[in-house]
Amino acid sequence: MARKSTVLIAEDENTIAESLSFLMEKQGFEVGVAKDGECAIEMAVRDIPDILLLDIMMPGCDGFEVVRTLRGDNRTCAIPIIMLTARIREVDRRKGLELGVDDFVTKPFSTTDVVARVKALLPTEAG
């Protein structure tokens, strides 16, 4: 049997984290949840998820710092990252892209949109 693809959700708002977890598990993914940036980095390095759904605004270190850290580490530099954001100013999008973010989803988001974007970024053998 094939291994389930893993999704790490880094989101400090419980309702959003819970709804994303439910959605991803329903799609057959194994899910981990980090409530802050430091925890997201620790979990990504330890578990190497297939994809990361990352909120920009989090306590401790923000999403940009998480991306910077993960992209700078050989173990985690290739993890596809989708940033979740309520504020999609052009400066934030540009900063995210410069750091190596693969995609952006604006809150509030459509569940079908999130699923489609996750599946599009997963390696074919994992998806």
N, CA, C and O atoms as a GROMACS GRO file, in nm:
protein
  508
    1MET      N    1   0.084  -0.119   0.000
    1MET     CA    2   0.000   0.000   0.000
    1MET      C    3   0.088   0.125   0.000
    1MET      O    4   0.190   0.130   0.070
    2ALA      N    5   0.050   0.223  -0.077
    2ALA     CA    6   0.129   0.346  -0.088
    2ALA      C    7   0.121   0.427   0.041
    2ALA      O    8   0.020   0.426   0.111
    3ARG      N    9   0.228   0.495   0.068
    3ARG     CA   10   0.234   0.584   0.184
    3ARG      C   11   0.144   0.704   0.161
    3ARG      O   12   0.137   0.758   0.050
    4LYS      N   13   0.075   0.745   0.267
    4LYS     CA   14  -0.008   0.865   0.258
    4LYS      C   15   0.081   0.987   0.246
    4LYS      O   16   0.186   0.995   0.311
    5SER      N   17   0.041   1.082   0.163
    5SER     CA   18   0.113   1.210   0.157
    5SER      C   19   0.087   1.287   0.285
    5SER      O   20  -0.022   1.279   0.343
    6THR      N   21   0.187   1.361   0.329
    6THR     CA   22   0.175   1.435   0.454
    6THR      C   23   0.166   1.584   0.430
    6THR      O   24   0.237   1.640   0.347
    7VAL      N   25   0.077   1.648   0.506
    7VAL     CA   26   0.057   1.792   0.500
    7VAL      C   27   0.084   1.847   0.639
    7VAL      O   28   0.027   1.800   0.738
    8LEU      N   29   0.172   1.948   0.647
    8LEU     CA   30   0.193   2.019   0.773
    8LEU      C   31   0.118   2.150   0.762
    8LEU      O   32   0.140   2.228   0.668
    9ILE      N   33   0.030   2.175   0.858
    9ILE     CA   34  -0.048   2.298   0.862
    9ILE      C   35   0.008   2.385   0.974
    9ILE      O   36   0.005   2.346   1.091
   10ALA      N   37   0.059   2.502   0.939
   10ALA     CA   38   0.111   2.596   1.038
   10ALA      C   39   0.013   2.712   1.046
   10ALA      O   40   0.013   2.802   0.961
   11GLU      N   41  -0.071   2.709   1.148
   11GLU     CA   42  -0.181   2.806   1.161
   11GLU      C   43  -0.215   2.820   1.308
   11GLU      O   44  -0.240   2.721   1.376
   12ASP      N   45  -0.216   2.946   1.358
   12ASP     CA   46  -0.242   2.968   1.500
   12ASP      C   47  -0.390   2.984   1.532
   12ASP      O   48  -0.427   2.976   1.650
   13GLU      N   49  -0.476   3.007   1.434
   13GLU     CA   50  -0.619   3.018   1.460
   13GLU      C   51  -0.680   2.878   1.458
   13GLU      O   52  -0.682   2.810   1.355
   14ASN      N   53  -0.731   2.835   1.576
   14ASN     CA   54  -0.782   2.698   1.590
   14ASN      C   55  -0.888   2.660   1.487
   14ASN      O   56  -0.882   2.550   1.432
   15THR      N   57  -0.984   2.749   1.461
   15THR     CA   58  -1.092   2.712   1.368
   15THR      C   59  -1.038   2.687   1.228
   15THR      O   60  -1.082   2.594   1.160
   16ILE      N   61  -0.943   2.768   1.185
   16ILE     CA   62  -0.884   2.749   1.051
   16ILE      C   63  -0.800   2.622   1.049
   16ILE      O   64  -0.809   2.543   0.955
   17ALA      N   65  -0.718   2.601   1.153
   17ALA     CA   66  -0.635   2.481   1.160
   17ALA      C   67  -0.722   2.355   1.160
   17ALA      O   68  -0.691   2.258   1.091
   18GLU      N   69  -0.831   2.357   1.237
   18GLU     CA   70  -0.919   2.241   1.244
   18GLU      C   71  -0.989   2.215   1.111
   18GLU      O   72  -1.000   2.100   1.068
   19SER      N   73  -1.036   2.321   1.045
   19SER     CA   74  -1.107   2.300   0.918
   19SER      C   75  -1.010   2.251   0.810
   19SER      O   76  -1.046   2.165   0.729
   20LEU      N   77  -0.887   2.304   0.807
   20LEU     CA   78  -0.787   2.256   0.711
   20LEU      C   79  -0.748   2.111   0.740
   20LEU      O   80  -0.733   2.032   0.648
   21SER      N   81  -0.732   2.077   0.867
   21SER     CA   82  -0.699   1.939   0.905
   21SER      C   83  -0.807   1.844   0.858
   21SER      O   84  -0.779   1.741   0.796
   22PHE      N   85  -0.933   1.879   0.887
   22PHE     CA   86  -1.046   1.795   0.847
   22PHE      C   87  -1.048   1.778   0.696
   22PHE      O   88  -1.064   1.667   0.645
   23LEU      N   89  -1.031   1.888   0.626
   23LEU     CA   90  -1.033   1.887   0.479
   23LEU      C   91  -0.923   1.798   0.421
   23LEU      O   92  -0.948   1.718   0.331
   24MET      N   93  -0.802   1.813   0.473
   24MET     CA   94  -0.689   1.735   0.422
   24MET      C   95  -0.702   1.586   0.456
   24MET      O   96  -0.670   1.500   0.374
   25GLU      N   97  -0.747   1.556   0.578
   25GLU     CA   98  -0.766   1.416   0.617
   25GLU      C   99  -0.874   1.352   0.531
   25GLU      O  100  -0.862   1.236   0.492
   26LYS      N  101  -0.981   1.426   0.500
   26LYS     CA  102  -1.088   1.377   0.414
   26LYS      C  103  -1.035   1.345   0.274
   26LYS      O  104  -1.088   1.256   0.207
   27GLN      N  105  -0.932   1.415   0.232
   27GLN     CA  106  -0.870   1.392   0.101
   27GLN      C  107  -0.766   1.279   0.106
   27GLN      O  108  -0.705   1.246   0.004
   28GLY      N  109  -0.746   1.220   0.225
   28GLY     CA  110  -0.656   1.107   0.238
   28GLY      C  111  -0.513   1.142   0.279
   28GLY      O  112  -0.424   1.058   0.271
   29PHE      N  113  -0.492   1.266   0.323
   29PHE     CA  114  -0.358   1.306   0.366
   29PHE      C  115  -0.338   1.278   0.515
   29PHE      O  116  -0.434   1.275   0.592
   30GLU      N  117  -0.214   1.256   0.552
   30GLU     CA  118  -0.177   1.252   0.692
   30GLU      C  119  -0.144   1.396   0.731
   30GLU      O  120  -0.073   1.465   0.657
   31VAL      N  121  -0.194   1.443   0.845
   31VAL     CA  122  -0.186   1.585   0.879
   31VAL      C  123  -0.114   1.608   1.012
   31VAL      O  124  -0.136   1.536   1.109
   32GLY      N  125  -0.029   1.709   1.013
   32GLY     CA  126   0.031   1.759   1.135
   32GLY      C  127  -0.005   1.906   1.148
   32GLY      O  128  -0.021   1.975   1.047
   33VAL      N  129  -0.020   1.955   1.272
   33VAL     CA  130  -0.055   2.095   1.293
   33VAL      C  131   0.045   2.161   1.387
   33VAL      O  132   0.076   2.109   1.494
   34ALA      N  133   0.096   2.276   1.344
   34ALA     CA  134   0.186   2.358   1.427
   34ALA      C  135   0.114   2.488   1.458
   34ALA      O  136   0.053   2.549   1.369
   35LYS      N  137   0.120   2.532   1.583
   35LYS     CA  138   0.047   2.652   1.625
   35LYS      C  139   0.131   2.779   1.620
   35LYS      O  140   0.079   2.888   1.640
   36ASP      N  141   0.261   2.765   1.593
   36ASP     CA  142   0.346   2.883   1.580
   36ASP      C  143   0.463   2.851   1.487
   36ASP      O  144   0.484   2.736   1.449
   37GLY      N  145   0.538   2.955   1.452
   37GLY     CA  146   0.647   2.939   1.357
   37GLY      C  147   0.758   2.846   1.402
   37GLY      O  148   0.807   2.764   1.324
   38GLU      N  149   0.798   2.858   1.529
   38GLU     CA  150   0.906   2.772   1.580
   38GLU      C  151   0.866   2.625   1.573
   38GLU      O  152   0.946   2.540   1.534
   39CYS      N  153   0.743   2.597   1.611
   39CYS     CA  154   0.692   2.459   1.608
   39CYS      C  155   0.686   2.409   1.463
   39CYS      O  156   0.717   2.293   1.437
   40ALA      N  157   0.646   2.496   1.370
   40ALA     CA  158   0.640   2.457   1.229
   40ALA      C  159   0.778   2.417   1.178
   40ALA      O  160   0.792   2.318   1.106
   41ILE      N  161   0.880   2.494   1.215
   41ILE     CA  162   1.017   2.462   1.173
   41ILE      C  163   1.061   2.328   1.232
   41ILE      O  164   1.113   2.243   1.160
   42GLU      N  165   1.039   2.310   1.362
   42GLU     CA  166   1.078   2.185   1.428
   42GLU      C  167   1.010   2.065   1.364
   42GLU      O  168   1.075   1.964   1.337
   43MET      N  169   0.879   2.076   1.338
   43MET     CA  170   0.804   1.964   1.281
   43MET      C  171   0.847   1.937   1.137
   43MET      O  172   0.856   1.821   1.095
   44ALA      N  173   0.874   2.042   1.060
   44ALA     CA  174   0.916   2.025   0.921
   44ALA      C  175   1.051   1.957   0.913
   44ALA      O  176   1.071   1.870   0.828
   45VAL      N  177   1.144   1.996   0.999
   45VAL     CA  178   1.277   1.934   1.000
   45VAL      C  179   1.268   1.789   1.047
   45VAL      O  180   1.336   1.702   0.992
   46ARG      N  181   1.187   1.764   1.148
   46ARG     CA  182   1.175   1.630   1.204
   46ARG      C  183   1.101   1.534   1.110
   46ARG      O  184   1.144   1.421   1.090
   47ASP      N  185   0.989   1.580   1.052
   47ASP     CA  186   0.901   1.491   0.978
   47ASP      C  187   0.908   1.504   0.826
   47ASP      O  188   0.856   1.417   0.755
   48ILE      N  189   0.970   1.609   0.774
   48ILE     CA  190   0.979   1.638   0.629
   48ILE      C  191   0.844   1.610   0.559
   48ILE      O  192   0.829   1.508   0.492
   49PRO      N  193   0.747   1.701   0.576
   49PRO     CA  194   0.616   1.680   0.513
   49PRO      C  195   0.626   1.692   0.360
   49PRO      O  196   0.722   1.747   0.307
   50ASP      N  197   0.526   1.639   0.292
   50ASP     CA  198   0.521   1.650   0.146
   50ASP      C  199   0.483   1.791   0.102
   50ASP      O  200   0.518   1.834  -0.008
   51ILE      N  201   0.411   1.863   0.189
   51ILE     CA  202   0.372   2.001   0.158
   51ILE      C  203   0.343   2.075   0.289
   51ILE      O  204   0.307   2.014   0.389
   52LEU      N  205   0.359   2.207   0.286
   52LEU     CA  206   0.337   2.291   0.404
   52LEU      C  207   0.235   2.399   0.370
   52LEU      O  208   0.252   2.474   0.274
   53LEU      N  209   0.128   2.405   0.449
   53LEU     CA  210   0.032   2.515   0.443
   53LEU      C  211   0.068   2.609   0.556
   53LEU      O  212   0.059   2.572   0.673
   54LEU      N  213   0.110   2.730   0.523
   54LEU     CA  214   0.175   2.819   0.619
   54LEU      C  215   0.107   2.954   0.629
   54LEU      O  216   0.098   3.026   0.529
   55ASP      N  217   0.059   2.988   0.747
   55ASP     CA  218   0.002   3.121   0.771
   55ASP      C  219   0.116   3.222   0.780
   55ASP      O  220   0.222   3.192   0.834
   56ILE      N  221   0.094   3.343   0.728
   56ILE     CA  222   0.197   3.447   0.740
   56ILE      C  223   0.203   3.500   0.883
   56ILE      O  224   0.310   3.509   0.942
   57MET      N  225   0.087   3.534   0.938
   57MET     CA  226   0.081   3.599   1.070
   57MET      C  227   0.069   3.495   1.181
   57MET      O  228  -0.038   3.441   1.205
   58MET      N  229   0.182   3.469   1.247
   58MET     CA  230   0.181   3.374   1.359
   58MET      C  231   0.265   3.429   1.473
   58MET      O  232   0.353   3.512   1.453
   59PRO      N  233   0.236   3.381   1.595
   59PRO     CA  234   0.318   3.423   1.710
   59PRO      C  235   0.460   3.369   1.697
   59PRO      O  236   0.485   3.271   1.627
   60GLY      N  237   0.552   3.435   1.765
   60GLY     CA  238   0.692   3.392   1.757
   60GLY      C  239   0.750   3.439   1.626
   60GLY      O  240   0.752   3.559   1.599
   61CYS      N  241   0.796   3.347   1.544
   61CYS     CA  242   0.846   3.389   1.413
   61CYS      C  243   0.734   3.374   1.311
   61CYS      O  244   0.659   3.276   1.314
   62ASP      N  245   0.724   3.472   1.222
   62ASP     CA  246   0.614   3.470   1.125
   62ASP      C  247   0.643   3.375   1.009
   62ASP      O  248   0.749   3.314   1.003
   63GLY      N  249   0.546   3.364   0.919
   63GLY     CA  250   0.558   3.273   0.806
   63GLY      C  251   0.679   3.301   0.718
   63GLY      O  252   0.741   3.208   0.667
   64PHE      N  253   0.712   3.428   0.701
   64PHE     CA  254   0.829   3.462   0.619
   64PHE      C  255   0.957   3.405   0.680
   64PHE      O  256   1.044   3.355   0.608
   65GLU      N  257   0.969   3.414   0.812
   65GLU     CA  258   1.087   3.362   0.880
   65GLU      C  259   1.091   3.209   0.870
   65GLU      O  260   1.198   3.150   0.856
   66VAL      N  261   0.975   3.145   0.876
   66VAL     CA  262   0.968   3.000   0.860
   66VAL      C  263   1.019   2.960   0.721
   66VAL      O  264   1.100   2.869   0.708
   67VAL      N  265   0.971   3.030   0.618
   67VAL     CA  266   1.015   3.001   0.481
   67VAL      C  267   1.166   3.021   0.468
   67VAL      O  268   1.236   2.936   0.413
   68ARG      N  269   1.215   3.132   0.520
   68ARG     CA  270   1.358   3.162   0.513
   68ARG      C  271   1.440   3.049   0.577
   68ARG      O  272   1.541   3.006   0.521
   69THR      N  273   1.397   3.004   0.692
   69THR     CA  274   1.467   2.897   0.765
   69THR      C  275   1.462   2.765   0.688
   69THR      O  276   1.565   2.699   0.671
   70LEU      N  277   1.343   2.727   0.642
   70LEU     CA  278   1.329   2.599   0.572
   70LEU      C  279   1.402   2.598   0.438
   70LEU      O  280   1.462   2.497   0.402
   71ARG      N  281   1.398   2.708   0.366
   71ARG     CA  282   1.466   2.715   0.236
   71ARG      C  283   1.618   2.714   0.253
   71ARG      O  284   1.691   2.677   0.161
   72GLY      N  285   1.665   2.753   0.370
   72GLY     CA  286   1.809   2.756   0.396
   72GLY      C  287   1.864   2.625   0.450
   72GLY      O  288   1.984   2.615   0.477
   73ASP      N  289   1.779   2.525   0.466
   73ASP     CA  290   1.820   2.396   0.523
   73ASP      C  291   1.810   2.290   0.413
   73ASP      O  292   1.704   2.274   0.353
   74ASN      N  293   1.917   2.217   0.388
   74ASN     CA  294   1.918   2.115   0.282
   74ASN      C  295   1.810   2.008   0.300
   74ASN      O  296   1.762   1.952   0.202
   75ARG      N  297   1.773   1.980   0.425
   75ARG     CA  298   1.672   1.877   0.450
   75ARG      C  299   1.532   1.922   0.412
   75ARG      O  300   1.447   1.840   0.376
   76THR      N  301   1.506   2.053   0.420
   76THR     CA  302   1.370   2.103   0.403
   76THR      C  303   1.354   2.200   0.286
   76THR      O  304   1.244   2.251   0.262
   77CYS      N  305   1.460   2.226   0.212
   77CYS     CA  306   1.455   2.330   0.108
   77CYS      C  307   1.362   2.299  -0.007
   77CYS      O  308   1.319   2.391  -0.077
   78ALA      N  309   1.328   2.173  -0.029
   78ALA     CA  310   1.244   2.136  -0.144
   78ALA      C  311   1.096   2.118  -0.108
   78ALA      O  312   1.016   2.087  -0.197
   79ILE      N  313   1.059   2.136   0.019
   79ILE     CA  314   0.918   2.119   0.058
   79ILE      C  315   0.834   2.228  -0.011
   79ILE      O  316   0.863   2.346   0.004
   80PRO      N  317   0.730   2.188  -0.086
   80PRO     CA  318   0.642   2.290  -0.145
   80PRO      C  319   0.569   2.365  -0.033
   80PRO      O  320   0.521   2.304   0.063
   81ILE      N  321   0.562   2.497  -0.046
   81ILE     CA  322   0.499   2.581   0.057
   81ILE      C  323   0.388   2.665  -0.005
   81ILE      O  324   0.409   2.738  -0.103
   82ILE      N  325   0.269   2.654   0.055
   82ILE     CA  326   0.157   2.741   0.019
   82ILE      C  327   0.133   2.834   0.136
   82ILE      O  328   0.107   2.788   0.247
   83MET      N  329   0.142   2.965   0.112
   83MET     CA  330   0.117   3.062   0.218
   83MET      C  331  -0.030   3.096   0.225
   83MET      O  332  -0.095   3.120   0.124
   84LEU      N  333  -0.081   3.096   0.348
   84LEU     CA  334  -0.219   3.136   0.376
   84LEU      C  335  -0.214   3.278   0.430
   84LEU      O  336  -0.139   3.305   0.524
   85THR      N  337  -0.291   3.367   0.374
   85THR     CA  338  -0.284   3.504   0.421
   85THR      C  339  -0.416   3.577   0.410
   85THR      O  340  -0.492   3.558   0.315
   86ALA      N  341  -0.443   3.659   0.509
   86ALA     CA  342  -0.562   3.744   0.505
   86ALA      C  343  -0.526   3.874   0.434
   86ALA      O  344  -0.614   3.944   0.382
   87ARG      N  345  -0.398   3.907   0.432
   87ARG     CA  346  -0.353   4.032   0.369
   87ARG      C  347  -0.267   3.998   0.249
   87ARG      O  348  -0.155   3.950   0.264
   88ILE      N  349  -0.318   4.020   0.132
   88ILE     CA  350  -0.240   3.985   0.015
   88ILE      C  351  -0.194   4.111  -0.057
   88ILE      O  352  -0.228   4.136  -0.173
   89ARG      N  353  -0.118   4.189   0.016
   89ARG     CA  354  -0.058   4.307  -0.046
   89ARG      C  355   0.052   4.260  -0.141
   89ARG      O  356   0.114   4.156  -0.120
   90GLU      N  357   0.074   4.338  -0.243
   90GLU     CA  358   0.174   4.302  -0.344
   90GLU      C  359   0.313   4.286  -0.281
   90GLU      O  360   0.389   4.198  -0.321
   91VAL      N  361   0.345   4.369  -0.182
   91VAL     CA  362   0.475   4.360  -0.116
   91VAL      C  363   0.492   4.226  -0.045
   91VAL      O  364   0.601   4.169  -0.044
   92ASP      N  365   0.383   4.174   0.016
   92ASP     CA  366   0.388   4.045   0.084
   92ASP      C  367   0.406   3.932  -0.017
   92ASP      O  368   0.485   3.840   0.005
   93ARG      N  369   0.332   3.939  -0.128
   93ARG     CA  370   0.342   3.837  -0.232
   93ARG      C  371   0.484   3.835  -0.289
   93ARG      O  372   0.543   3.728  -0.307
   94ARG      N  373   0.538   3.952  -0.317
   94ARG     CA  374   0.673   3.961  -0.372
   94ARG      C  375   0.777   3.905  -0.274
   94ARG      O  376   0.866   3.829  -0.313
   95LYS      N  377   0.763   3.943  -0.148
   95LYS     CA  378   0.855   3.893  -0.045
   95LYS      C  379   0.847   3.741  -0.036
   95LYS      O  380   0.950   3.673  -0.028
   96GLY      N  381   0.726   3.687  -0.037
   96GLY     CA  382   0.707   3.542  -0.031
   96GLY      C  383   0.770   3.472  -0.150
   96GLY      O  384   0.839   3.372  -0.135
   97LEU      N  385   0.747   3.526  -0.269
   97LEU     CA  386   0.804   3.466  -0.390
   97LEU      C  387   0.956   3.472  -0.388
   97LEU      O  388   1.023   3.376  -0.428
   98GLU      N  389   1.012   3.584  -0.344
   98GLU     CA  390   1.158   3.597  -0.335
   98GLU      C  391   1.217   3.496  -0.240
   98GLU      O  392   1.329   3.448  -0.261
   99LEU      N  393   1.143   3.462  -0.133
   99LEU     CA  394   1.191   3.364  -0.036
   99LEU      C  395   1.172   3.221  -0.083
   99LEU      O  396   1.231   3.128  -0.028
  100GLY      N  397   1.088   3.201  -0.186
  100GLY     CA  398   1.069   3.067  -0.239
  100GLY      C  399   0.934   3.004  -0.212
  100GLY      O  400   0.921   2.881  -0.220
  101VAL      N  401   0.832   3.084  -0.181
  101VAL     CA  402   0.697   3.031  -0.162
  101VAL      C  403   0.646   2.985  -0.298
  101VAL      O  404   0.668   3.051  -0.400
  102ASP      N  405   0.576   2.871  -0.300
  102ASP     CA  406   0.526   2.814  -0.426
  102ASP      C  407   0.390   2.868  -0.467
  102ASP      O  408   0.361   2.876  -0.587
  103ASP      N  409   0.306   2.904  -0.369
  103ASP     CA  410   0.172   2.951  -0.402
  103ASP      C  411   0.115   3.028  -0.284
  103ASP      O  412   0.168   3.022  -0.173
  104PHE      N  413   0.006   3.102  -0.309
  104PHE     CA  414  -0.062   3.178  -0.206
  104PHE      C  415  -0.210   3.145  -0.209
  104PHE      O  416  -0.268   3.126  -0.316
  105VAL      N  417  -0.272   3.137  -0.090
  105VAL     CA  418  -0.416   3.123  -0.079
  105VAL      C  419  -0.462   3.234   0.014
  105VAL      O  420  -0.412   3.248   0.125
  106THR      N  421  -0.559   3.313  -0.033
  106THR     CA  422  -0.609   3.425   0.045
  106THR      C  423  -0.728   3.381   0.130
  106THR      O  424  -0.819   3.314   0.082
  107LYS      N  425  -0.724   3.420   0.258
  107LYS     CA  426  -0.836   3.393   0.349
  107LYS      C  427  -0.942   3.500   0.328
  107LYS      O  428  -0.906   3.615   0.304
  108PRO      N  429  -1.070   3.469   0.337
  108PRO     CA  430  -1.124   3.333   0.349
  108PRO      C  431  -1.105   3.258   0.218
  108PRO      O  432  -1.112   3.316   0.110
  109PHE      N  433  -1.081   3.127   0.229
  109PHE     CA  434  -1.049   3.049   0.110
  109PHE      C  435  -1.158   2.946   0.080
  109PHE      O  436  -1.235   2.906   0.168
  110SER      N  437  -1.161   2.906  -0.045
  110SER     CA  438  -1.251   2.800  -0.088
  110SER      C  439  -1.181   2.667  -0.061
  110SER      O  440  -1.064   2.650  -0.095
  111THR      N  441  -1.252   2.573  -0.001
  111THR     CA  442  -1.190   2.443   0.031
  111THR      C  443  -1.147   2.370  -0.096
  111THR      O  444  -1.042   2.306  -0.098
  112THR      N  445  -1.227   2.379  -0.201
  112THR     CA  446  -1.189   2.311  -0.325
  112THR      C  447  -1.064   2.374  -0.385
  112THR      O  448  -0.983   2.305  -0.446
  113ASP      N  449  -1.048   2.505  -0.369
  113ASP     CA  450  -0.930   2.575  -0.419
  113ASP      C  451  -0.805   2.528  -0.344
  113ASP      O  452  -0.702   2.500  -0.406
  114VAL      N  453  -0.814   2.518  -0.212
  114VAL     CA  454  -0.700   2.473  -0.132
  114VAL      C  455  -0.660   2.331  -0.173
  114VAL      O  456  -0.542   2.303  -0.193
  115VAL      N  457  -0.758   2.242  -0.185
  115VAL     CA  458  -0.729   2.103  -0.223
  115VAL      C  459  -0.663   2.098  -0.360
  115VAL      O  460  -0.564   2.027  -0.378
  116ALA      N  461  -0.715   2.173  -0.455
  116ALA     CA  462  -0.659   2.174  -0.591
  116ALA      C  463  -0.515   2.225  -0.590
  116ALA      O  464  -0.429   2.170  -0.659
  117ARG      N  465  -0.488   2.328  -0.513
  117ARG     CA  466  -0.352   2.384  -0.507
  117ARG      C  467  -0.255   2.287  -0.440
  117ARG      O  468  -0.140   2.274  -0.483
  118VAL      N  469  -0.300   2.220  -0.335
  118VAL     CA  470  -0.216   2.121  -0.268
  118VAL      C  471  -0.182   2.008  -0.364
  118VAL      O  472  -0.065   1.970  -0.378
  119LYS      N  473  -0.284   1.954  -0.430
  119LYS     CA  474  -0.261   1.842  -0.522
  119LYS      C  475  -0.171   1.883  -0.639
  119LYS      O  476  -0.091   1.802  -0.686
  120ALA      N  477  -0.184   2.007  -0.685
  120ALA     CA  478  -0.103   2.054  -0.796
  120ALA      C  479   0.046   2.061  -0.760
  120ALA      O  480   0.132   2.043  -0.846
  121LEU      N  481   0.075   2.087  -0.634
  121LEU     CA  482   0.214   2.103  -0.591
  121LEU      C  483   0.279   1.974  -0.541
  121LEU      O  484   0.401   1.967  -0.526
  122LEU      N  485   0.198   1.871  -0.516
  122LEU     CA  486   0.254   1.746  -0.466
  122LEU      C  487   0.329   1.672  -0.578
  122LEU      O  488   0.287   1.673  -0.694
  123PRO      N  489   0.440   1.609  -0.542
  123PRO     CA  490   0.508   1.526  -0.640
  123PRO      C  491   0.411   1.418  -0.688
  123PRO      O  492   0.334   1.365  -0.608
  124THR      N  493   0.413   1.384  -0.815
  124THR     CA  494   0.315   1.290  -0.871
  124THR      C  495   0.316   1.156  -0.802
  124THR      O  496   0.211   1.094  -0.786
  125GLU      N  497   0.433   1.109  -0.761
  125GLU     CA  498   0.438   0.977  -0.695
  125GLU      C  499   0.376   0.981  -0.556
  125GLU      O  500   0.334   0.878  -0.505
  126ALA      N  501   0.371   1.101  -0.493
  126ALA     CA  502   0.313   1.112  -0.360
  126ALA      C  503   0.163   1.142  -0.368
  126ALA      O  504   0.089   1.109  -0.275
  127GLY      N  505   0.118   1.205  -0.478
  127GLY     CA  506  -0.021   1.249  -0.487
  127GLY      C  507  -0.107   1.152  -0.544
  127GLY      O  508  -0.227   1.176  -0.558
   0.00000   0.00000   0.00000
